[in-house]
Amino acid sequence: MMTNPNLSVGDIRPSQVVQSFGIGSLIDLPHLSVMVLGLDDWSVDGRNEVSEDRLLAAVQAELGSQVARLMHPPVEAATSSGMVYSGSPLVGVPVATFPRWMVCPLCRQLLAIESALVQLKTDPVRPDRARYVHTNCGKAKAPPTMVPSRFLVGCEHGHLDDFPWSYFVHGQQVSCPGVLRIIEAGVTGEAAEIYIECDGCQHGVGGKSRRPLSDAFGEKGRSSLPACRGRHPHVRMFSDEPCVKPLKTLALGASNTWFGVMASALSLPQAVDPVAQIVEEHWLHFNRATSQADLEAMRRFQVIPPYPTISDPALWAAIEARRQGHAIDNPKTLKTPEWHTLRQPLDAPSSRHFRAVPTSVPDGMAMLRQVVLVERLREVRALLGFTRIRAFGDFEEATSDDQALVGLSRGKPTWVPATDVYGEGIFLEFDEAMIQRWCQRAAVQQRQRDFQAAHRTWRTQRRLDPNQGYPDIRYTLLHSLAHALIRQLAVACGYAMASLRERIYALEPTADDGPMAGILIYTAAADSEGTLGGLVQLGAPEFLGYHLRAALETLHICASDPLCADHEPQTEPGLLHGAACHACLFLPETSCERGNKYLDRSLVVATVERDDLAFFTG
């Protein structure tokens, strides 16, 4: 099943391997559809390691202590001509053709790629031209290029399989030797106008058996599709236990075929001493030293910079001090150290990964305690697993359902793919007393009960503990304001909206590490675009005040009002938001840390429906 390791079939950016096209996802190439294989088939070395101790500890807390490293995806070296041709195996991410069924565009015949009638054609100079052809098509002089079948089946336990074409037409009688064809009777592409036909069945009309593909969807699909086989094609195996979830028909390329579950952390400077800072920044190399003599060898072979003014004993003392005092108290509370560092930026040492300075609060914004310009930051993201059919807002929700979260390898992984991005940001800390007074309003407390009821319903439907994971009403307030501010800043900062991200710091005074009330809006670009300075510049008081007021103004009226303003958290069981929609608050998937849940603009400003919930008045 695995694609020839000497054959390159395309390329994507390294950050996409974690964010958009991770393990188990499908990538649409010009003539092929391929699936990214699991970690068992990857080839990486120590040079690809990513250093971020807090994130590694959080990953170990979720996936097990056997996870020893975070690794960059393997990257193929670029050639000057832009073409790929080499007699040696290429370095990259392994993929396999999926789905395994192809369609001839001329005769409409359905064939598995294992068939003798299907042949793989490659071009060593242009790998993107790899394709499958139908060798004996009766309607073409030359073998036509086949296209992947448009439909798959999957279940909520993360299984994915080829569409059971023969079973769908014949039922249990799958031994029919007839030729299967997919016939499109109309021009709309709707399932009701697509028929699966077998020309070897004598009991059908005209000696053929035909069934509309619409029978594979909805309630008819439950009786038209077989039981789930528990297939995980990314690791080439089937589940040991029988799957009880019903199969659902999925369209190739649909967004619900893969939802990555990621954890992320900001790289924060800890060391104050100059020697300790050097050890911290190059810890991946210094951590391999087992004695002071190793440092001399590292200098000689230029593994580390020469540092002529720093002696080996001083470096070794800093290495030993880091090893002995570098314990992480609670690895899952990734945001707590970030909160303390961002709200006290002058106490944090600057480094090549982090630099922040406080600035003045805009006039008339008494609800803001301080504004911090984060001129440089580094975010590391790690892929923990993925889900299908239904998505989770963050990795804490996903890992609470072991059957829904699909692993990255056949066994327990010893490393996980990660990527780091450099950017800039604006941190807003809110006045805690004003937040608490707002939370104590009777109308706000009732809104909190409404969100709690919707939260319990949402988790009960997914067989999760209904009493866990609720983020509190102050989170919904700050989350909604962050979305409005991102939409406003994207107009002026020079970054696309999908390149901006949020980190919400919201905890009640009674919670561990509380209270917290802050927002970090930062860039998430994986290249130099992330540090152009356009976002930090808008954090200056004269600019931030204007954009904050403009963001609040846009929330008063939505293009979908009054429907948007009337929406209650419990209006629909599968939704976890109040007055919010794509016209006013929703953001791209890469920008929101909660999957566009826990949003309500009526908590921020007065709407046409309610004015008793607004935090910003007057």
N, C-alpha and C positions, 0 to 999 in steps of 0.2 A: 504493500500500500504506500510505502514511503516513496516520495519523489527521489529520483536518482541524485545522490549527493554531489555529483560532478556537474549537475545541470542547474543553472540559475534561471528562474522564471519571472523575476521581477524584483522590485526594491521598494521599501518604505523607510520612513525616518525611524531612528532608534526609539524616540519617545513614543511613537505610535505602537510599538510592540507591547508597551505597558498600558497605554491610555486607550487606544482605539482598536487595535488588532492584536490583542493578546492571545495567549495559548487557548485553543479551543474555538477561536473566532474564524470566520470565513472572510477571505480576501478575494475581491472580484478583480481578476486580471483581464486583459483584452480578449482572450479566447478561453480562459480557464477560470474555474472557481476552486480555490485551494483552502485547506484548513491548516492553521499553525499547530504543529505537533507539540507534545508534552516535553518536559525537561529531560526525560530519559534519552531523547534523540538530539539534544543540544550539545554543542561543542564549545566550551568556554575554558579560559585559563585565568590564572591569578591576576593578570594585567587588567582584567575587566571588573575588578572588585570596586564596589562603591562603599565609601566610609560614612556611616551615620549610625552611631551606637544606639541612640534612643529609638530609632525606627527598627533596628535589628532586634532590640529587646522586645518591642511591641509585636513584631512578627513571631518571635519565639514564643511569646505568651499565647499566641493564637494557634500556631501550627506545630509547636513543639520545640524543645531545646536542641533537636538535631539540626535545625536550620543554623548553619554556621556563617553564611555570607550573603550579602546582597551583591548581585552581579549585573553589570551592563549587558544588554543583548550583544551577541557577537556581530561585528560589523566587518563587511568585506572592504578591503582597501580599494580606493578609487583608482581608475586607470586614466591616463592622460587623454586617451581617445574616447572615453566614455563607453567603450565596448568591453564585453567580458569574453575572454577566450583564454583558457589555461588548461594544461594537461593535469594539473593537480586539483585536489578537491577544494571547493570554494568554502570560504568562511561566511556563515550567515545563519538565518533562522530556518530550520527544516519545516517543510510543508508537505502535504499530501493532497492529491486530487480529491475533492469532495464538493458536491455529491458524485457518486460513482456512476450515475446514469446520465447519458448524453442523448441529445435529440438531433437528428438530421434535419436541417432547415428545409430541404427539398422534398424528401419522401416522408418526413415526419415520423420516422421510425425511432422507437425508444430502444437503446442498447446500453448495456453495462460496459465499462471500459475494458473489462476482462475479455469481452467477446473478440473472436477472431476477425470480426468485421470492423473493428475499431483499431486504428493505428495511431501512435504518437509521432508527430512530426516536430523536430526541433531545429533551431538555427543557432549554431555555436557563437555567431557574431552578434545576433539580435535575440537574446533570450526571451524577450517579451513576445516573440512570435511563436512560442511553443503552442501547439494545438493538437487536437484529436481530429482525425478525418474518417469519414465513412467510405470504406474501400470499394464496396460494390453497389453504390447507390444507382438505381435504375434510371434516375432522372438527371444524371449529370455525366458529362464526359470525363471530367477530372474529379477525384474524390473531394467532396465538399467538406468544409470545416464544420464540425459539430459544435453545438452549444450546450452548456449544462442545463439539466432539467430545472424547471422553475420552482419546484416544490419539494419540501422536506417534511419530516415529522419529528416531533420532540415532545418532551413532557416536563413538568415542573420540578422533577428531580435532576434536571440538567442533562438528560439523555438526548441524543440526536441520532437520527437514522435516515437512510434513504427512504423516499416515499415507496410504499409497498405496491408498486404498479400492478403486478400480476394478481396479488391478493385482492386488490380493490376491484378488479374486473371479474375475477373468477370466484372469489370467496375462498373456501377451503380447497377448491379444485385448482391448485397452483401448478399442476403438472402439464397443463396444456402447452403444446409445442408451437402455438401460433405466434405470429409477429405482432407486437404491441406498437400502436401508433397513438400519438397525441394529436387530435384534430381540433382546430380552432374554427368554429362555425361562424363567429362574428368578428367584428373589428375592434371591440371594446377591450378584449382581454379578460373579461369577467369570467369567474369560475363556471357560471351557468352556461356559458357559450364554449366551454372547452370540454371535449369528450375524450375518454380513453377507450381505444378500440382494439379488439383482438380479432384478427382475420382467420383464426384457426378454430373458432367455436362454431359448431353446426346448429346449435339451438337458438342462436340469435337471429335478428332480422337480416335477411339476405346472406345468411351464412356467417354473420359477424356478431360479436358481442360488444356492446357499446354502453358506457356509463358516463353521465356528466360528472365533472370534477366537483361540482357544487355539493355532491353527496358526501364529500370528504370534510365538510365544514359543519360547524354547529352540532345540533343534536343528531343529525344523520351520521356525522362523522364517528360518533361513539360506536355505532353498529357496523360501520363500513370499514373501520381500521382494526388491525389485529392488536393484541396486547403488546405493551412496550417490551422490547427485548433487553433493555438496560444497556444500550450501547454507548460507549464513550470513544468516538473515533479518534480523538486527539491523542489517546494513549493506546489505541488499537486493542481494546478489551471490552468485555461485557461485565456488568455487575454480578457479583456472586449471588446476591439475594434477588428474587423476582421483584420487578417493579409493579406497584399497584396503581400508579398514576395513569390516567388515560392519555393516549397519544393525541396530539393536536397537529393539524396541518399548518405548516409555516411556509411563507414565501421566501425564496432565495433572495438574500439581501435585506430582509426585514430586520429592523433594529432589535426585535425581541429574541433573536437567535443567540445573542451574547451580551451579557452585562458584566463588565469587569468589576471585581471587588478589590479596592486598593486601600492602602494605608499611606499616609504622608506625614512628613515632619519637616520643620524648618531647622536648618543647621544653625545652632546658637553657639557663640564663643563662650567658653568656660574659663580658660586660663587667662591670668593677668600677667604673669611673669613672661618676658620675651622668649626665653628658652622653652617654657611650657607651651607657648603659642605655636612655636615651630613644630614641636612634637605633636601637638593637636592637629595641625593642618596636614602633616605628612604621616599620620598614625598608621596608615596601611603599610608603609615601609618600616617604620620604627618598631611596629608590633612584631615583626619577624625576627628582630634581634634577640638572641638568647644570651648574649654576653657583651661586655664592652668591646671585645675584640671584633665582633661583627660590625661595629660602627666604622672601624678603620677600613674594612673590606667594602662597605657600602660607599664610603667616600672614594676609594680607589676606583671602583667600577661605576661611579657616578649614578648609583641608585638613588642617592640623596644629594642635594646641593653641597658644595664644599664647606660652607659656614666657617671661614677661616678664623673668625673671632670667638668661636665657641669650641670649647674643648670636649673631647669624648667623655670624660668623667661628668661634666655638666649635663651633657645630653643623656647619658645613662641614668643619672640621678632623676632627671625629669621623666624618663620612661618608666622607671620603677615607681615613682610617685603616682603617675597616671594609672598604672596597673593596680596599685593598692587602694587608691581612693576613688576609682571610677565605677562605683556601684550605682545602679539606677533603681530608685525606690519602688515606683509603680510604673512599669513599662507601658501600661495602657493609657495613662494620663499624659498623652503627648502634648496637649495644649497648655498644661499648667506651667512648665518652664518657659514656654513662649510668652504667656501672659505676663509673667513677672519680668521678663527681659524687655518686652515692648513697653510696658508702663514705666520702667525705670531705665531708659536707654543710656543715660549718662554713666550708669554704674556698670554697663556691659562693655567689655573691651572690643574695639573694632578689629576686624579681621578681613581676609580676602573674601569671606563668605557672608559677612554681616557688617552693616554700617547704618546707624540710625541716629537721628538728631531730633529733639523736640522743636516745635514751632508754636506760634501764637494761635489761640483759639479765635475763630472769626467773630466779629462783633455781632451781638444779639443771639449767640448760641450758648446760652447759659447751661444747657443740658450736657454740653461737652466739658469734660474735666481737662482733657489735653488732647493734642494732635501731635503725632510723631511721624516724621518723614523717614521712611526706610529706604535709604538710597541704594542699598544692595542687600539682597538676600538670596539664599539657596534653599530650594525645596527638593527633597528626595521622596520619590514615590515608589512603592513596591507593590507588585501584583500578588495577592494572596490566593486568588481563585476566581471563579466566575459562576454566574447563574444563567439560566435560560427561562424564557417565557415571562417571568416576573423579576423585577429588579428591586434591590434594596438601596436605601439611601446612603448607607455607609457600611464599613466593614464590621462594625459592632452588631448591626442588625443581621447581617448575612451569616456570620459565624454562629449565631444562636440557633440556626437551623442547619444541622450537619448534612441532612440529605439534600438540601437545596444547593449548598455550596459545593461546587465540583473542584476537585484537587487538580494540581498542575502536573502530577506525575503518577505512576502506578502505585508507588509506595509513598512513604513520608519524604517530602523533599528535604534535601540537605542545603539547598540554596534557592532563592527566588529571584526573578528578574526585577531590576530596579532601574530607575533613570533619575538624573538630577537636572534641574532647570534653574537658571539664574534669572533674577528679576528685580523688581522694585515695588514699593507699595506705600500705602497710607494707612496708619493705624489711628482709630478714633476710640478714645476711652470716655464712657458716659458717666455722669454724676450718679453715684450709687443711691443717694438719698432720693433723688427725683425718680429713679427707676422703682424703688421700693414703694414710694407713695402712689405711683401709677398702678403697681401690681395690687395694691390694697383696695382699689375701687371696686364697688359691688358689681358693676357691669363687666369689668375686666375679669373678676373672679368667676363670673358666670360663663364668660367666653372661654376661660380656662377649662371649666367643666365640660363645655361642648367639645373642645379639642381633645380632652382626655377620653371622652366617650367615643369619638371618631377614631382615636388612636387604638383603643382597646378593640374596636370592631375590626380595624385594619389588620391587627396582629392576630386576632382570633381566626380570621379567614385564612391566614397563612400558617396556622398551627404554631404560633409563637406565643410566648408568655405575654398575656395582655397587660400585665402589671410592670413590665420592664420597658426601658427605652424611651419614655416620654421626656422630651427636652425642656419642658416648662414654657409658660406663656412669655417670659422675657426673651427666650430664644426666638419665638415667633415674631416678636416686635423687632428685634435686632436683625433677624434674617430678612424680614420684609424690607426694612430700611436699606440693608446692604444691596438687595436686588435693585431697588429703585436708584440707588447711587451708582451702581455699576452701569445700568442702562444710560444714565446721564453722562457719566465720565467717558464712556466709550465714544460719545459723539465728539469729544474735544481732545482726548489724550493721544490719539494717533494709533491706538491698538484696536484690533477687532474685538467685539464683545466676547467672543469665544476665547480670547487670549487673556481675559481678566478672570480672576478667581476670588473666592471669599474664604475667610476663616472666621467663624463666629465664636466668641468667648462669652458664654452665658451660663452662670451658675448662681443659685440662690445662696444667701448667707448661711443657711443651715447645711449646705452640701459640703462635702470634703473639698478642700482647696478653694471654697467660695469666700466672698462673692466675686463674680466676674460680670462685666458688662462692657464688651468692646467688639470692634469690627476691624479686621484687616482686609483691605482690598489690595490685591497685588497682581502682577503680571505672571502669566504661566507659559510664556513662549519658550521653546527649547533651543533657541538660537540667540544671536546678538540682539534681536528685536526686543527681548525681554528687559533690556537695561538701557533703553534709549533716553530715559529721563522724562518722557512726556507725562507719565502718571505722577511722579514725585512733584513735578512743577505745579500741578493742579492742587497740591496740598497746601500751598501758600495761603494765608488767611483771606486775601482778596479774591482768590479764585475758588477756594473751597466753600466759602460762604455763598457765593453766587450759585455754584453747582448744587449745593445742598438744598438751597431754597427752590431751585428749579426742579430738583427731583421730587421734593414734597408737593410742589404745585401740580406736577403731572399725575400724582396719585389721587387728587380730589375727584377727577372725572376720568372714566375709562371709556374707550370706544365701544365696549360691550355692555355698558350700563343701560338699563338697570339690572340686567341679568347677572353681571359680575358682582355688583354691590349686594345683591340679594342672596348670593351663595353662602350657605352655612356649612360649617365643617362636616356636618352629618347628612348633608343633602344626598350624597351618593356614597355608598359603602366603600368604594375603592379609592376615594380621594381624601387627602389630608390637607385641605386648605380652605380658607374662607373666601373673602373677596379678593380673588387673584385669578389671572388668566394670562394667555399669551400676549394680550394687547397691553398689559400694564406691568406685570411682575415676573413672569416666567423667563428663565435664562437658558442658554444652551447647556447641554449636559456637562460640558467641560468646566463650566463656571460655578455650578451649584454643588455644595457638599451634601445636600440632602435630597437630591432628585426632585426639586421643585415641590417639596412637601413643607408643611408648617409655614405657610405664607398667608398673610391677611393684611391688606392695606388699610382696612378700617381701624386697625390698632395703631397705625401711624398718623393718619390724618382723618378728618371728617369726610364721609362719602355722602352720596345722595340718599343712602339708606339709613346710616347711623352716624351720630356725632358724639356719642357718650363713651366711645372707646379710645379716642384719639390721644396719643401721647403728645403730639405737637398741636398746640391750639393757638389761636390768635394770629 
